């Protein structure tokens, strides 16, 4: 089924696991000429996949000094840039695309190389919050659509959140029409009493070969995961919260909808829950959806908002990645390991990715995608369960952009959630919704005393693992 006809030129920047996985989906579902597709990447890997599909492969590392010279001849009005790279500034690419009249999509707001760990900047200034604040200044109706942060998460999870809210409303007996604007969605979440939203993910994919020392094994971009894992942990900060966590700080600029913890996100753990795994401890890795969801569902403004949920990622990657993070931490967060993206060698497992909405009258509700490695391989080539959740949503975002060509810079929360889910769902395995009476106080203070808030289980201090 073709989603749209695209007659322009397509430039894919970066060709790691996500680039290789999204290319066959694009060629299958968009009416596009492979001869008009160009890959621009800093590494040789993926060259064979490019040859398989008959697309041009340009081996060139983009830098702040050369990106305009390299990309400008490739772009004109009506073309499309798909940015799935690392170490290439998203904001620079958006600016160039706007000048050229080209469409744009990415899966995160990426800085230039070294931006995540530049110690000349404060933790606040090297955060996703700061990157997002700069991106929001580039808004403007009537310009070519530039879709920011539209992979699985960030991206898909924002659409899952809206769908989950409507389900909770219906099951709670609240006869609410589907909101049509930001204020309506925020009011619905407030009315339902949702206090906390987790992006709750458990990846159980595993390989038959044990991870050797010196390798960093993951089911998607190792460099991307390490980069965001070394940023400070970030979370949207709810109006119900009583106190900042230890080493927690507000930003001194912008919309004041989030805080950061002055520690690498890969060193901060939080309690969460998914239907298959049950209770687990995940890493509070910074992601822009934690900020954009919290901001979008705010009633009021700033630190004194009438209502805002606490929002953050709780990520338990595949077990080999957990071992890899442990090794990385032991080396003082100096990334010297060999990156290995597990793909064909994955023997079994699932990626269970969704949103966990807590504090409402039904307790907790998880809604998301449950995708096995077997299903992913049947559905699309050059993908595993993790990458397919991302690439399907990139494809959906591209299709939406072509259907809405003059929206300028947009975030996932501003898009049509029903249309995105319609386009992505065929590749998401099983969409599951399940209620739970779990809280982060379960089995707490049984072996040892703990500093917990029993009056309000949804305080962030109860989720945080000390």
C-alpha positions as CSV (number, residue, x, y, z in Angstrom):
1,X,0.0,0.0,0.0
2,X,1.5,3.3,-1.1
3,X,1.0,6.2,1.4
4,X,2.0,9.0,-0.9
5,X,3.7,9.9,-4.1
6,X,7.0,11.7,-3.8
7,X,8.6,13.0,-6.9
8,X,11.5,15.0,-5.3
9,X,14.9,13.9,-4.3
10,X,15.4,12.1,-1.0
11,X,18.6,12.5,1.1
12,X,19.1,10.1,4.0
13,X,21.8,11.3,6.4
14,X,23.3,8.5,8.5
15,X,23.0,4.9,7.5
16,X,23.3,2.8,10.7
17,X,20.6,0.5,12.0
18,X,17.8,3.0,11.6
19,X,18.8,4.3,8.2
20,X,19.2,0.7,6.8
21,X,15.9,-0.3,8.4
22,X,13.9,2.7,7.1
23,X,15.0,2.6,3.5
24,X,13.1,-0.6,2.5
25,X,10.0,0.8,4.2
26,X,10.3,4.1,2.3
27,X,10.7,2.4,-1.0
28,X,7.7,0.1,-0.3
29,X,5.2,2.7,0.9
30,X,6.2,5.9,-0.8
31,X,6.1,6.3,-4.6
32,X,9.7,7.3,-5.0
33,X,12.3,6.6,-7.6
34,X,15.4,4.8,-6.1
35,X,17.6,6.8,-8.5
36,X,16.6,9.9,-6.7
37,X,17.7,8.6,-3.2
38,X,21.1,9.5,-1.8
39,X,22.7,8.2,1.4
40,X,25.2,10.5,3.0
41,X,27.1,8.8,5.9
42,X,30.3,8.9,7.7
43,X,30.9,5.1,7.8
44,X,31.1,2.3,5.2
45,X,28.6,0.1,7.0
46,X,25.4,-0.3,5.1
47,X,27.0,0.1,1.7
48,X,25.8,-3.3,0.7
49,X,22.2,-2.4,1.7
50,X,22.4,0.7,-0.5
51,X,23.6,-1.4,-3.4
52,X,20.7,-3.9,-2.8
53,X,18.2,-1.2,-3.3
54,X,20.0,0.7,-6.1
55,X,20.5,4.0,-4.3
56,X,23.5,6.3,-4.3
57,X,25.9,6.0,-1.4
58,X,28.1,8.9,-0.5
59,X,30.8,8.2,2.1
60,X,31.3,11.7,3.7
61,X,31.4,12.9,7.3
62,X,29.3,16.0,7.7
63,X,30.8,18.7,9.9
64,X,29.8,22.3,10.8
65,X,32.4,23.4,8.2
66,X,31.4,21.3,5.2
67,X,27.7,20.3,5.6
68,X,26.4,23.2,3.4
69,X,28.9,22.5,0.6
70,X,28.1,18.8,0.6
71,X,24.3,19.0,0.9
72,X,23.3,22.2,-0.9
73,X,23.8,20.7,-4.4
74,X,21.6,17.8,-3.4
75,X,18.6,19.9,-2.2
76,X,16.0,22.0,-3.9
77,X,12.4,22.9,-3.3
78,X,10.2,19.9,-2.6
79,X,13.1,17.5,-1.7
80,X,13.2,15.6,1.6
81,X,15.9,15.1,4.2
82,X,15.7,12.2,6.6
83,X,18.2,12.7,9.4
84,X,19.0,9.5,11.3
85,X,22.6,10.4,12.0
86,X,24.7,11.1,15.1
87,X,27.0,14.1,15.5
88,X,25.3,16.2,12.9
89,X,23.4,19.2,14.1
90,X,19.6,18.9,13.6
91,X,19.1,22.6,13.9
92,X,21.7,23.3,11.2
93,X,19.9,20.8,8.9
94,X,16.5,22.3,9.6
95,X,17.8,25.8,8.8
96,X,19.3,24.6,5.5
97,X,16.1,22.7,4.6
98,X,14.0,25.7,5.3
99,X,16.2,27.8,3.1
100,X,16.0,25.3,0.2
101,X,12.2,24.6,0.6
102,X,12.8,21.0,1.5
103,X,11.0,18.7,4.0
104,X,12.8,17.4,7.0
105,X,12.4,14.7,9.7
106,X,14.6,13.3,12.5
107,X,14.4,11.0,15.5
108,X,16.1,13.3,18.0
109,X,17.5,16.8,18.2
110,X,21.2,16.1,17.7
111,X,24.1,18.5,18.3
112,X,27.4,18.6,16.5
113,X,30.0,16.1,17.6
114,X,30.9,16.6,21.2
115,X,27.9,18.6,22.1
116,X,26.5,16.1,24.6
117,X,29.8,16.0,26.6
118,X,31.1,19.6,26.1
119,X,32.2,20.5,29.7
120,X,32.7,24.1,28.7
121,X,28.9,24.2,28.9
122,X,26.8,23.7,32.1
123,X,24.8,20.5,32.3
124,X,21.7,22.7,31.7
125,X,23.1,23.9,28.4
126,X,24.1,20.5,27.1
127,X,20.6,19.1,27.9
128,X,17.8,18.1,25.6
129,X,15.8,20.9,27.2
130,X,18.3,23.4,25.8
131,X,18.3,21.8,22.4
132,X,14.5,21.9,22.3
133,X,14.3,25.5,23.3
134,X,16.5,26.4,20.4
135,X,14.4,24.3,18.0
136,X,11.2,26.0,19.1
137,X,12.5,29.4,18.1
138,X,12.6,28.1,14.5
139,X,8.8,27.7,14.2
140,X,6.9,29.4,11.4
141,X,3.6,28.5,9.6
142,X,3.8,28.4,5.8
143,X,7.3,26.9,5.7
144,X,8.1,23.4,4.5
145,X,7.1,20.9,7.2
146,X,10.1,19.9,9.5
147,X,9.1,17.0,11.8
148,X,11.3,16.9,14.9
149,X,12.0,13.9,17.1
150,X,9.7,11.4,15.4
151,X,11.0,7.9,16.0
152,X,9.6,5.4,18.5
153,X,10.5,7.5,21.4
154,X,10.5,10.3,21.1
155,X,7.7,10.2,18.6
156,X,5.4,7.2,18.7
157,X,5.0,7.5,22.5
158,X,3.3,10.9,22.2
159,X,0.6,9.4,20.0
160,X,0.2,6.4,22.3
161,X,-0.3,8.9,25.2
162,X,-3.3,10.5,23.5
163,X,-4.8,7.1,22.7
164,X,-4.3,5.9,26.3
165,X,-6.0,9.0,27.7
166,X,-9.1,8.4,25.6
167,X,-9.2,4.8,26.8
168,X,-8.9,5.8,30.4
169,X,-11.6,8.4,30.0
170,X,-14.0,5.9,28.4
171,X,-13.3,3.2,31.1
172,X,-13.7,5.8,33.8
173,X,-17.2,6.7,32.6
174,X,-16.0,10.2,31.4
175,X,-17.9,11.1,28.3
176,X,-15.3,13.2,26.6
177,X,-15.0,14.1,23.0
178,X,-11.5,13.8,21.4
179,X,-9.8,17.1,22.1
180,X,-8.9,19.3,19.1
181,X,-6.1,21.4,20.6
182,X,-3.4,21.5,23.2
183,X,-5.5,23.1,25.9
184,X,-8.2,20.4,25.5
185,X,-5.7,17.6,25.8
186,X,-4.1,19.1,28.9
187,X,-7.5,19.6,30.5
188,X,-8.4,16.0,29.8
189,X,-5.3,14.7,31.5
190,X,-5.8,17.0,34.4
191,X,-9.5,15.9,34.7
192,X,-8.5,12.2,34.7
193,X,-6.0,12.9,37.5
194,X,-2.9,11.5,35.7
195,X,0.1,12.6,37.7
196,X,2.9,10.6,36.1
197,X,3.7,9.3,32.6
198,X,6.6,6.9,32.1
199,X,7.9,5.9,28.7
200,X,8.2,2.3,30.0
201,X,10.4,0.0,27.8
202,X,11.8,-3.5,28.4
203,X,13.9,-5.0,25.6
204,X,14.4,-8.7,26.1
205,X,16.1,-9.5,22.8
206,X,19.2,-11.6,23.2
207,X,22.0,-13.1,21.2
208,X,23.3,-16.6,21.4
209,X,26.9,-15.3,21.9
210,X,27.8,-13.9,25.3
211,X,29.0,-10.3,25.3
212,X,32.8,-10.2,25.5
213,X,34.7,-7.5,27.4
214,X,35.4,-4.5,25.3
215,X,32.3,-4.5,23.3
216,X,29.2,-2.3,23.7
217,X,26.2,-4.4,22.4
218,X,22.8,-2.8,21.8
219,X,19.8,-3.3,19.5
220,X,20.1,0.1,18.0
221,X,22.7,2.8,17.6
222,X,25.4,2.4,20.2
223,X,26.9,5.8,19.6
224,X,23.4,7.4,19.9
225,X,22.6,5.5,23.1
226,X,26.0,6.3,24.7
227,X,25.6,10.0,23.7
228,X,22.2,10.4,25.3
229,X,23.3,8.2,28.3
230,X,26.1,10.7,29.1
231,X,23.8,13.7,29.1
232,X,22.3,14.7,32.4
233,X,19.1,12.8,33.4
234,X,16.1,14.9,32.5
235,X,12.4,14.7,33.3
236,X,9.3,16.8,32.8
237,X,8.5,18.1,36.3
238,X,4.9,17.7,37.6
239,X,2.9,20.2,39.5
240,X,2.2,17.6,42.2
241,X,5.9,17.1,43.1
242,X,6.8,18.3,46.6
243,X,10.6,18.4,46.4
244,X,13.4,18.3,43.9
245,X,15.6,15.2,44.0
246,X,19.1,15.2,45.2
247,X,21.3,16.9,42.6
248,X,18.1,18.1,40.9
249,X,18.0,21.5,39.3
250,X,15.6,23.8,37.4
251,X,16.8,25.4,34.2
252,X,17.2,29.2,34.4
253,X,15.7,29.8,30.9
254,X,12.9,28.7,28.7
255,X,9.5,27.2,29.5
256,X,10.4,25.8,32.9
257,X,8.6,22.5,32.3
258,X,11.4,20.2,33.2
259,X,14.4,19.6,35.5
260,X,17.7,17.8,35.2
261,X,19.7,15.7,37.6
262,X,23.4,16.5,37.5
263,X,24.4,12.9,36.8
264,X,24.7,10.9,33.6
265,X,21.3,9.4,32.7
266,X,22.9,6.0,32.3
267,X,23.7,6.1,36.0
268,X,20.2,7.0,37.3
269,X,17.7,4.2,37.8
270,X,13.9,4.4,38.3
271,X,11.2,1.9,39.1
272,X,8.5,1.2,36.5
273,X,6.2,-1.5,35.1
274,X,5.3,-3.2,31.8
275,X,2.7,-6.0,31.3
276,X,5.2,-8.7,30.3
277,X,8.0,-7.8,32.6
278,X,6.0,-6.6,35.6
279,X,8.0,-4.3,38.0
280,X,11.5,-3.5,36.9
281,X,14.3,-0.9,37.3
282,X,15.1,1.1,34.2
283,X,17.6,3.9,33.3
284,X,16.4,7.5,33.4
285,X,17.9,8.2,29.9
286,X,17.2,11.8,28.7
287,X,14.8,12.0,25.8
288,X,13.0,15.0,24.4
289,X,9.5,13.4,24.8
290,X,9.9,13.7,28.6
291,X,10.0,17.5,28.0
292,X,7.6,17.9,25.1
293,X,4.9,15.7,26.6
294,X,5.1,17.5,30.0
295,X,5.0,20.8,28.3
296,X,2.1,19.9,25.9
297,X,-0.1,18.7,28.7
298,X,0.5,21.7,31.0
299,X,-2.4,23.8,32.2
300,X,-1.0,27.2,32.9
301,X,2.7,28.1,32.5
302,X,6.1,27.8,34.1
303,X,7.0,26.7,37.6
304,X,3.6,27.7,38.9
305,X,1.5,25.9,36.4
306,X,-1.9,24.7,37.6
307,X,-1.3,21.2,36.3
308,X,1.6,19.3,34.7
309,X,2.5,15.6,34.8
310,X,5.9,14.3,35.7
311,X,7.2,12.6,32.5
312,X,10.4,10.5,32.0
313,X,11.9,7.5,30.3
314,X,12.4,4.3,32.2
315,X,14.5,2.1,29.9
316,X,15.7,-1.4,30.5
317,X,17.6,-2.2,27.3
318,X,18.6,-5.7,26.3
319,X,20.7,-7.5,28.9
320,X,23.9,-7.2,26.8
321,X,23.4,-3.4,26.8
322,X,23.0,-3.4,30.6
323,X,26.4,-5.2,30.9
324,X,27.9,-2.8,28.4
325,X,26.7,0.2,30.5
326,X,28.2,-1.4,33.6
327,X,31.5,-1.7,31.8
328,X,31.3,1.9,30.5
329,X,30.6,3.2,34.0
330,X,33.6,1.3,35.3
331,X,35.8,3.0,32.8
332,X,34.8,6.4,34.1
333,X,32.3,6.9,31.3
334,X,35.1,7.0,28.7
335,X,33.7,5.3,25.6
336,X,36.4,3.0,24.2
337,X,34.3,-0.1,23.6
338,X,33.7,-1.5,20.1
339,X,30.2,-0.7,19.1
340,X,28.1,-3.8,18.1
341,X,24.5,-3.4,16.9
342,X,22.8,-6.8,17.3
343,X,20.7,-7.6,14.3
344,X,21.0,-11.0,12.5
345,X,22.6,-12.6,15.6
346,X,19.5,-11.9,17.8
347,X,18.1,-15.4,18.8
348,X,15.0,-14.5,20.7
349,X,13.1,-11.8,22.6
350,X,10.7,-8.9,22.4
351,X,10.7,-5.1,22.7
352,X,7.8,-4.0,24.8
353,X,7.6,-0.2,24.4
354,X,4.7,2.0,25.7
355,X,3.5,4.6,28.0
356,X,2.5,4.0,31.6
357,X,0.0,6.6,32.9
358,X,-0.4,6.7,36.7
359,X,-2.4,8.4,39.4
360,X,-5.8,8.3,37.8
361,X,-8.9,6.5,39.2
362,X,-7.9,3.2,37.5
363,X,-4.4,3.2,39.1
364,X,-1.9,2.6,36.3
365,X,-2.5,2.0,32.6
366,X,0.2,0.8,30.1
367,X,-0.4,1.1,26.4
368,X,2.1,0.3,23.7
369,X,3.7,-2.0,21.2
370,X,4.8,-5.5,21.9
371,X,7.0,-6.7,19.0
372,X,9.0,-9.9,18.8
373,X,12.2,-10.4,16.8
374,X,10.4,-13.1,14.8
375,X,7.6,-10.8,13.9
376,X,10.0,-7.9,13.0
377,X,11.9,-10.1,10.6
378,X,8.7,-11.3,8.9
379,X,7.5,-7.7,8.6
380,X,10.5,-5.9,7.2
381,X,14.1,-6.6,6.1
382,X,17.1,-5.1,7.9
383,X,15.2,-4.5,11.1
384,X,15.0,-6.0,14.6
385,X,12.2,-5.4,17.1
386,X,13.7,-2.2,18.4
387,X,14.6,-0.6,15.1
388,X,11.2,-1.4,13.5
389,X,9.3,0.5,16.1
390,X,11.5,3.5,15.2
391,X,11.5,3.1,11.4
392,X,7.8,2.5,11.1
393,X,7.2,5.8,12.9
394,X,9.7,7.6,10.7
395,X,7.8,6.4,7.7
396,X,4.5,7.5,9.2
397,X,6.0,11.0,10.0
398,X,7.3,11.3,6.4
399,X,3.8,10.5,5.0
400,X,2.1,12.9,7.4
401,X,4.6,15.7,6.4
402,X,3.8,15.1,2.7
403,X,0.1,15.3,3.5
404,X,0.7,18.5,5.6
405,X,3.4,20.2,3.6
406,X,3.4,23.8,5.1
407,X,3.4,23.3,8.8
408,X,6.9,24.4,9.5
409,X,8.7,23.0,12.6
410,X,6.4,20.6,14.5
411,X,6.7,18.2,17.4
412,X,4.9,14.9,17.6
413,X,2.3,16.2,20.0
414,X,1.1,18.7,17.3
415,X,0.5,16.0,14.7
416,X,-2.6,13.9,14.1
417,X,-2.2,10.9,16.5
418,X,-4.8,8.8,14.8
419,X,-3.2,9.1,11.4
420,X,0.2,8.3,12.7
421,X,-1.0,5.2,14.5
422,X,-2.9,4.1,11.4
423,X,0.2,4.3,9.3
424,X,2.6,2.8,11.8
425,X,0.4,0.1,13.4
426,X,1.0,-2.6,10.8
427,X,4.7,-2.8,11.9
428,X,4.2,-2.5,15.6
429,X,3.3,-6.1,16.4
430,X,0.5,-6.2,19.0
431,X,-0.8,-3.0,20.5
432,X,-1.5,-3.8,24.1
433,X,-3.4,-1.9,26.8
434,X,-3.4,-3.2,30.4
435,X,-4.4,-1.8,33.8
436,X,-2.3,-2.5,36.9
437,X,-2.5,-1.8,40.6
438,X,1.3,-1.5,40.8
439,X,2.8,1.5,42.5
440,X,6.5,2.2,43.2
441,X,5.7,1.5,46.9
442,X,5.2,-2.2,46.3
443,X,7.4,-4.2,48.7
444,X,9.2,-1.1,49.8
445,X,10.8,-0.7,53.3
446,X,10.4,-4.4,54.0
447,X,14.1,-5.3,54.3
448,X,15.4,-1.9,55.3
449,X,14.0,1.5,56.2
450,X,13.6,3.8,53.2
451,X,12.8,7.5,52.7
452,X,9.5,7.2,50.9
453,X,6.3,9.2,50.7
454,X,3.4,6.8,51.6
455,X,0.8,9.5,51.4
456,X,1.4,10.1,47.7
457,X,2.9,7.1,45.9
458,X,3.3,9.1,42.7
459,X,6.1,11.4,44.1
460,X,9.2,11.1,42.0
461,X,11.3,10.3,45.1
462,X,9.3,6.9,45.3
463,X,10.4,6.0,41.7
464,X,14.0,7.0,42.1
465,X,16.4,4.2,43.0
466,X,19.0,5.4,45.5
